[in-house]
Amino acid sequence: MERIEGQIIKIEQSEGPEIFILDELGQATSLADFACNCRHRNVSVKFAITSKPAESIEHVAVEILYGHMIADNSGRYSEYTGFLWWDEEFKIGGHDLLNQIRGCVGKYLILEVAIGEKPCAK
């Protein structure tokens, strides 16, 4: 099982991911990078967003999602316009988890991902 928890922060930058989870040691982890470790798998996800740190996921209201995980964290470049942009994606069963978390900057996230045994077709 993969797990990440900490404060949701947004770092404005022209290149690279923007949504990070700041753990109790002050280390920032890109949420999209975390999700890429599990992509193209069937997963079960439990997560909670709270206003203050929680001791465990069992002590707060959680949402549970099941399904195929799609995750991306990569840069794109257009030779035509010379424009560089960054794609971040974190979806489970069609639910845009990254977008939901993006709206909760400053709050705390506990996220647990149980990964299925077999990879999904891409």
Buried (B, 14 or more C-beta within 10 A) or exposed (E): EBEBBBBBBEEEEEEEBBBBBBEEEEEBBBBBBBBBEBBBBBBBBBBBBBEEEBEEBEEBEBEEBEBBBBBBBEEEEEEEEEEEEBEBBBBBBEBEBBEEBBEBEEBBBBBBBBBBEEEBEE
